[in-house]
Amino acid sequence: MSIPQISGLSQLADRYDAILCDVWGVLIDGRSHFPAAAAALEKFRARGGRVALVTNASRPSEEVGRQLDGLGLPRVAYDDLVSAGQLTLEQMVVREGEACHHLGPPRDNGLFEAADRLLGGKFRRVPLEDADYVVCTGLIDERRETPDDYLKTLEYMRERGLPMFCANPDIVVGIAGELVYCAGALAERYAALGGEVVMAGKPHSPIYAAALGRIAALAGEAPARVLAIGDGVATDLLGASRAGLDSLFLTEGVHRDELYPPPERRLDVAAMEALLARAGVKPVAFAPFLVW
């Protein structure tokens, strides 16, 4: 497998009309944004390109946008934003009248408050024993817990036949250099138990359809040449491949420890090629970070 390394997005920009860009690990680390990455997207847009951020964040798109504002990411870096949480919210509204249990941390309450607003105060959020379905936004304390701590809860859900709507398909995410488990890790464990899991985020098709639809609405036509940018092989790159899109792989992200082993911390090309081969994906290029 021969994949070229590029020095920056400028080497690919002329080949594409639009970009679908990941957020965590590419534009932010949870504590701050990456100015060089934001500048690269700004320059792509200045040339007439369109940019949609595509994130597996479990919060509604509007809330994610405010979070990015707080981290200093300039709005001029992107045209629109689609989150897995937004698509999950739409599913929650469709199930009006059914009772929902939230499996996840209190900081994700905005998702349920948004559902309540959209349903005019009629959203039903209940204890697990009274639920018709479960929305999973993550581990309650991802810094201390692992998916093993949820085995009894997941087994109980399976016994009751409760579907799980996973609002964030990521297995792990990097927060200021530390990898922590996400909702996708619980969804993966639940599926292994035979539970029903519904996921709209990457690598699944609904989030790509939504993002491409947003760009088409802005541009007045569907973009013909689209590049997906991301650091997650099982989410960003696999999702792009399934959607028929080219991808740019950023290696200094969620796979950093695997691809840049200590003590040298130099890229292990063989490890990268093996990682991509296992997923059955081939990006058009790779780079350590997103820069222009």
KEDRENZA-692080 format. One record per residue (C-alpha): x, z, y; residue number from 1. Coordinates in pm, 1 decimal, decimal comma. Example, Ala and Ser with C-alpha at 12.3 -4.5 7.8 and 13.67 -1.06 7.14 Angstrom:
# KEDRENZA-692080
<<1230,0; 780,0; -450,0>; 1>,
<<1367,0; 714,0; -106,0>; 2>,
# end
This chain:
# KEDRENZA-692080
<<0,0; 0,0; 0,0>; 1>,
<<157,4; -114,1; 325,2>; 2>,
<<2,6; 33,4; 639,8>; 3>,
<<170,4; -25,6; 975,6>; 4>,
<<251,0; 261,5; 1206,9>; 5>,
<<162,6; 205,0; 1572,1>; 6>,
<<299,1; 377,9; 1877,8>; 7>,
<<-37,7; 389,5; 2051,0>; 8>,
<<-391,8; 257,0; 2079,2>; 9>,
<<-273,4; -14,6; 2318,3>; 10>,
<<-140,2; -206,6; 2017,2>; 11>,
<<-492,4; -238,0; 1873,3>; 12>,
<<-715,3; -232,5; 2180,0>; 13>,
<<-750,7; -610,2; 2222,5>; 14>,
<<-891,5; -641,4; 1870,7>; 15>,
<<-1197,4; -421,9; 1929,6>; 16>,
<<-1505,3; -400,7; 2148,9>; 17>,
<<-1596,5; -43,5; 2061,0>; 18>,
<<-1451,5; 275,5; 1916,3>; 19>,
<<-1615,7; 547,8; 1711,9>; 20>,
<<-1387,9; 847,7; 1764,9>; 21>,
<<-1372,9; 1177,7; 1582,4>; 22>,
<<-1355,5; 1492,6; 1794,3>; 23>,
<<-1199,5; 1792,1; 1613,5>; 24>,
<<-831,9; 1732,8; 1543,0>; 25>,
<<-831,5; 1412,7; 1747,9>; 26>,
<<-952,8; 1513,4; 2094,6>; 27>,
<<-968,7; 1893,3; 2071,1>; 28>,
<<-842,1; 2181,8; 1859,6>; 29>,
<<-1123,2; 2423,6; 1941,3>; 30>,
<<-934,4; 2588,5; 2227,4>; 31>,
<<-835,6; 2296,4; 2449,0>; 32>,
<<-851,1; 1918,6; 2466,1>; 33>,
<<-561,4; 1676,7; 2418,5>; 34>,
<<-500,6; 1502,8; 2753,6>; 35>,
<<-309,1; 1208,7; 2603,6>; 36>,
<<-592,5; 1134,3; 2361,4>; 37>,
<<-853,0; 1151,4; 2637,9>; 38>,
<<-640,6; 920,3; 2852,0>; 39>,
<<-618,3; 666,3; 2568,6>; 40>,
<<-996,8; 646,0; 2544,2>; 41>,
<<-1026,8; 624,5; 2923,3>; 42>,
<<-791,9; 325,7; 2928,8>; 43>,
<<-984,4; 155,9; 2648,4>; 44>,
<<-1306,7; 200,4; 2843,9>; 45>,
<<-1143,4; 76,6; 3163,5>; 46>,
<<-1077,4; -251,3; 2981,6>; 47>,
<<-1448,6; -289,3; 2905,5>; 48>,
<<-1458,8; -117,2; 2567,2>; 49>,
<<-1729,3; 127,4; 2461,6>; 50>,
<<-1658,0; 468,1; 2305,6>; 51>,
<<-1894,2; 686,7; 2105,2>; 52>,
<<-1775,5; 1024,2; 1984,8>; 53>,
<<-1886,5; 1089,7; 1627,2>; 54>,
<<-1854,1; 1449,7; 1519,6>; 55>,
<<-1954,7; 1660,5; 1223,6>; 56>,
<<-2017,4; 1955,1; 1456,5>; 57>,
<<-2328,6; 2144,1; 1349,5>; 58>,
<<-2468,7; 2173,5; 1702,7>; 59>,
<<-2701,2; 1934,9; 1888,3>; 60>,
<<-2522,3; 1655,2; 2073,8>; 61>,
<<-2607,6; 1798,1; 2416,3>; 62>,
<<-2459,5; 2135,5; 2325,3>; 63>,
<<-2144,8; 1971,9; 2187,2>; 64>,
<<-2111,2; 1782,1; 2514,4>; 65>,
<<-2120,3; 2106,4; 2710,0>; 66>,
<<-1858,2; 2254,2; 2478,1>; 67>,
<<-1630,8; 1956,7; 2540,2>; 68>,
<<-1682,9; 1997,4; 2914,5>; 69>,
<<-1569,5; 2357,7; 2878,9>; 70>,
<<-1255,1; 2246,1; 2698,7>; 71>,
<<-1174,7; 2009,6; 2982,4>; 72>,
<<-1245,6; 1679,0; 2805,8>; 73>,
<<-1343,0; 1436,2; 3085,2>; 74>,
<<-1677,0; 1258,6; 3047,4>; 75>,
<<-1507,3; 937,0; 3154,7>; 76>,
<<-1333,6; 933,4; 2815,5>; 77>,
<<-1653,3; 838,5; 2631,5>; 78>,
<<-1991,2; 670,5; 2671,4>; 79>,
<<-2200,4; 871,7; 2428,1>; 80>,
<<-2182,9; 1136,6; 2158,9>; 81>,
<<-2354,8; 1178,0; 1822,0>; 82>,
<<-2327,5; 1498,2; 1617,9>; 83>,
<<-2423,6; 1579,9; 1261,6>; 84>,
<<-2610,5; 1875,2; 1408,6>; 85>,
<<-2826,6; 1639,3; 1614,8>; 86>,
<<-2927,2; 1442,0; 1305,9>; 87>,
<<-2996,8; 1766,8; 1121,2>; 88>,
<<-3213,3; 1879,8; 1412,4>; 89>,
<<-3419,5; 1563,9; 1376,1>; 90>,
<<-3475,6; 1644,9; 1008,0>; 91>,
<<-3582,7; 1998,6; 1097,2>; 92>,
<<-3840,9; 1867,6; 1342,9>; 93>,
<<-3975,0; 1625,1; 1081,5>; 94>,
<<-4032,9; 1921,6; 846,4>; 95>,
<<-4263,8; 2090,9; 1096,7>; 96>,
<<-4466,3; 2364,0; 929,8>; 97>,
<<-4208,4; 2439,5; 660,1>; 98>,
<<-4005,7; 2760,0; 672,0>; 99>,
<<-3628,7; 2738,0; 729,2>; 100>,
<<-3349,4; 2981,2; 652,4>; 101>,
<<-3024,3; 2959,5; 847,7>; 102>,
<<-2705,0; 2997,7; 645,4>; 103>,
<<-2427,8; 3024,6; 901,1>; 104>,
<<-2288,5; 3214,7; 1199,6>; 105>,
<<-2502,7; 3333,0; 1494,3>; 106>,
<<-2308,9; 3107,9; 1732,9>; 107>,
<<-2502,2; 2814,2; 1584,9>; 108>,
<<-2838,3; 2955,9; 1693,2>; 109>,
<<-2864,5; 2678,1; 1951,7>; 110>,
<<-2964,9; 2437,4; 1675,2>; 111>,
<<-3268,5; 2648,5; 1590,3>; 112>,
<<-3354,8; 2720,3; 1950,5>; 113>,
<<-3356,0; 2344,3; 2012,1>; 114>,
<<-3591,2; 2293,0; 1716,9>; 115>,
<<-3822,0; 2560,4; 1854,6>; 116>,
<<-3828,8; 2391,0; 2196,0>; 117>,
<<-3904,4; 2052,6; 2045,6>; 118>,
<<-4186,3; 2198,1; 1835,3>; 119>,
<<-4338,2; 2395,2; 2120,3>; 120>,
<<-4244,5; 2737,5; 1984,6>; 121>,
<<-4365,0; 2667,0; 1630,1>; 122>,
<<-4035,6; 2643,4; 1443,5>; 123>,
<<-4038,6; 2882,8; 1146,2>; 124>,
<<-3708,1; 3059,4; 1079,1>; 125>,
<<-3732,0; 3310,8; 793,8>; 126>,
<<-3528,6; 3522,5; 548,1>; 127>,
<<-3395,4; 3334,8; 247,3>; 128>,
<<-3660,4; 3468,2; 8,3>; 129>,
<<-3936,5; 3314,5; 222,4>; 130>,
<<-3770,8; 2979,4; 291,1>; 131>,
<<-3881,9; 2630,3; 191,2>; 132>,
<<-3539,4; 2488,4; 276,0>; 133>,
<<-3199,2; 2598,9; 406,8>; 134>,
<<-2995,4; 2465,4; 697,2>; 135>,
<<-2627,2; 2542,8; 648,0>; 136>,
<<-2404,5; 2535,8; 954,4>; 137>,
<<-2102,0; 2709,6; 802,4>; 138>,
<<-1966,8; 3037,3; 673,0>; 139>,
<<-2080,9; 3342,3; 865,8>; 140>,
<<-1719,8; 3461,1; 911,5>; 141>,
<<-1496,4; 3163,7; 831,7>; 142>,
<<-1180,3; 3354,6; 926,7>; 143>,
<<-1232,0; 3610,2; 648,4>; 144>,
<<-1467,6; 3449,6; 396,1>; 145>,
<<-1434,3; 3168,4; 141,4>; 146>,
<<-1702,4; 2971,4; -45,1>; 147>,
<<-1658,0; 3210,1; -340,0>; 148>,
<<-1822,8; 3483,8; -131,4>; 149>,
<<-2145,5; 3279,7; -130,2>; 150>,
<<-2179,3; 3215,8; -503,2>; 151>,
<<-2469,0; 3458,2; -559,2>; 152>,
<<-2654,8; 3324,5; -257,3>; 153>,
<<-2609,9; 2967,1; -373,0>; 154>,
<<-2716,7; 3053,1; -726,4>; 155>,
<<-3033,9; 3216,0; -589,6>; 156>,
<<-3105,8; 2906,1; -380,2>; 157>,
<<-3058,4; 2688,0; -688,5>; 158>,
<<-3294,3; 2904,2; -893,2>; 159>,
<<-3560,9; 2857,4; -626,0>; 160>,
<<-3492,4; 2485,4; -596,4>; 161>,
<<-3429,2; 2503,4; -222,3>; 162>,
<<-3286,3; 2189,7; -60,4>; 163>,
<<-2984,1; 2248,2; 163,4>; 164>,
<<-2947,3; 2048,5; 483,4>; 165>,
<<-2576,7; 2056,5; 561,5>; 166>,
<<-2527,1; 2034,9; 937,9>; 167>,
<<-2149,2; 1987,5; 911,6>; 168>,
<<-2012,4; 1796,5; 608,9>; 169>,
<<-1649,8; 1888,5; 687,3>; 170>,
<<-1484,0; 2091,6; 413,4>; 171>,
<<-1221,4; 2239,2; 645,1>; 172>,
<<-1132,3; 2202,2; 1010,8>; 173>,
<<-825,8; 2297,3; 1209,3>; 174>,
<<-871,2; 2553,2; 1487,3>; 175>,
<<-554,3; 2594,6; 1692,1>; 176>,
<<-345,3; 2506,7; 1387,9>; 177>,
<<-539,0; 2722,9; 1138,8>; 178>,
<<-754,0; 2562,0; 867,2>; 179>,
<<-1092,2; 2726,5; 811,9>; 180>,
<<-1380,6; 2641,5; 579,5>; 181>,
<<-1684,8; 2456,0; 714,4>; 182>,
<<-2042,8; 2404,3; 594,5>; 183>,
<<-1934,4; 2113,0; 377,5>; 184>,
<<-1743,9; 2353,0; 153,6>; 185>,
<<-2065,9; 2543,4; 80,4>; 186>,
<<-2259,1; 2219,1; 33,4>; 187>,
<<-1997,0; 2098,3; -212,7>; 188>,
<<-2027,1; 2421,0; -411,3>; 189>,
<<-2408,6; 2404,9; -403,1>; 190>,
<<-2410,2; 2045,9; -528,8>; 191>,
<<-2177,6; 2148,7; -813,7>; 192>,
<<-2439,9; 2405,8; -914,8>; 193>,
<<-2701,2; 2130,5; -928,1>; 194>,
<<-2857,7; 2206,8; -590,6>; 195>,
<<-3007,7; 1939,1; -367,2>; 196>,
<<-2789,9; 1867,8; -63,2>; 197>,
<<-2883,7; 1643,9; 230,4>; 198>,
<<-2604,4; 1539,1; 467,2>; 199>,
<<-2625,4; 1306,1; 765,4>; 200>,
<<-2272,6; 1347,1; 901,7>; 201>,
<<-1950,9; 1168,7; 806,1>; 202>,
<<-1888,2; 1006,9; 562,1>; 203>,
<<-2261,2; 936,1; 520,5>; 204>,
<<-2431,5; 636,3; 676,5>; 205>,
<<-2690,5; 793,7; 914,4>; 206>,
<<-2435,4; 909,2; 1171,3>; 207>,
<<-2267,6; 568,0; 1182,0>; 208>,
<<-2601,2; 392,2; 1223,8>; 209>,
<<-2688,7; 630,2; 1505,5>; 210>,
<<-2354,5; 585,5; 1684,5>; 211>,
<<-2359,6; 206,8; 1655,4>; 212>,
<<-2717,6; 209,1; 1779,8>; 213>,
<<-2612,8; 407,6; 2087,2>; 214>,
<<-2334,4; 161,1; 2164,6>; 215>,
<<-2565,9; -136,9; 2114,4>; 216>,
<<-2815,3; 15,1; 2357,5>; 217>,
<<-2543,6; 63,6; 2618,6>; 218>,
<<-2386,9; -279,1; 2574,0>; 219>,
<<-2710,1; -471,9; 2530,1>; 220>,
<<-2596,6; -601,0; 2191,8>; 221>,
<<-2446,9; -473,6; 1869,3>; 222>,
<<-2066,3; -453,8; 1886,7>; 223>,
<<-1898,2; -704,5; 1658,6>; 224>,
<<-1555,2; -542,3; 1643,3>; 225>,
<<-1550,7; -165,6; 1592,7>; 226>,
<<-1261,9; 70,9; 1521,5>; 227>,
<<-1316,5; 419,3; 1380,7>; 228>,
<<-1050,8; 677,0; 1471,1>; 229>,
<<-1007,4; 999,3; 1279,6>; 230>,
<<-781,0; 1243,1; 1098,9>; 231>,
<<-997,4; 1317,8; 793,0>; 232>,
<<-958,3; 1088,1; 492,5>; 233>,
<<-1272,3; 1209,0; 310,5>; 234>,
<<-1486,9; 1198,2; 624,9>; 235>,
<<-1357,6; 968,6; 899,6>; 236>,
<<-1179,9; 707,0; 691,5>; 237>,
<<-1415,5; 705,8; 394,3>; 238>,
<<-1717,3; 691,3; 623,5>; 239>,
<<-1568,9; 401,4; 816,8>; 240>,
<<-1493,0; 216,1; 495,2>; 241>,
<<-1848,2; 262,3; 368,3>; 242>,
<<-1981,6; 138,8; 702,5>; 243>,
<<-1760,1; -169,6; 688,3>; 244>,
<<-1547,8; -62,3; 984,3>; 245>,
<<-1172,9; -73,0; 1045,5>; 246>,
<<-1006,0; 264,5; 1089,3>; 247>,
<<-702,3; 422,1; 1253,0>; 248>,
<<-562,4; 721,5; 1063,3>; 249>,
<<-413,2; 1005,2; 1267,8>; 250>,
<<-174,8; 1187,7; 1038,5>; 251>,
<<-97,6; 1498,3; 1248,6>; 252>,
<<-447,3; 1637,1; 1192,9>; 253>,
<<-627,5; 1808,4; 908,3>; 254>,
<<-379,2; 1666,1; 651,3>; 255>,
<<-68,0; 1768,8; 844,2>; 256>,
<<62,5; 2024,3; 593,8>; 257>,
<<26,1; 1777,2; 308,3>; 258>,
<<182,0; 1484,4; 491,2>; 259>,
<<456,2; 1671,3; 681,3>; 260>,
<<588,8; 1923,6; 427,6>; 261>,
<<831,1; 2195,1; 539,9>; 262>,
<<1106,3; 2247,8; 615,6>; 263>,
<<1184,9; 1898,1; 749,9>; 264>,
<<829,8; 1826,3; 873,5>; 265>,
<<890,8; 1452,6; 842,4>; 266>,
<<613,7; 1219,9; 732,0>; 267>,
<<601,0; 1181,7; 353,5>; 268>,
<<490,3; 818,6; 328,6>; 269>,
<<441,2; 839,4; -47,4>; 270>,
<<212,9; 1140,7; -4,4>; 271>,
<<12,3; 954,3; 260,9>; 272>,
<<-28,7; 648,5; 42,4>; 273>,
<<-133,9; 864,6; -252,0>; 274>,
<<-389,1; 1048,2; -35,9>; 275>,
<<-541,2; 721,7; 83,6>; 276>,
<<-537,8; 569,3; -263,5>; 277>,
<<-728,3; 865,0; -409,7>; 278>,
<<-1001,5; 812,2; -152,9>; 279>,
<<-997,6; 436,4; -199,7>; 280>,
<<-944,2; 364,9; 170,5>; 281>,
<<-695,8; 157,0; 367,8>; 282>,
<<-679,6; 201,5; 745,0>; 283>,
<<-555,5; -86,8; 957,8>; 284>,
<<-283,9; 140,3; 1097,4>; 285>,
<<-170,9; 499,8; 1132,6>; 286>,
<<-21,8; 712,5; 1409,2>; 287>,
<<62,0; 1082,2; 1439,7>; 288>,
<<-169,7; 1137,8; 1738,4>; 289>,
<<-408,1; 941,7; 1955,9>; 290>,
<<-217,2; 813,3; 2259,1>; 291>,
<<-231,8; 492,7; 2457,6>; 292>,
# end
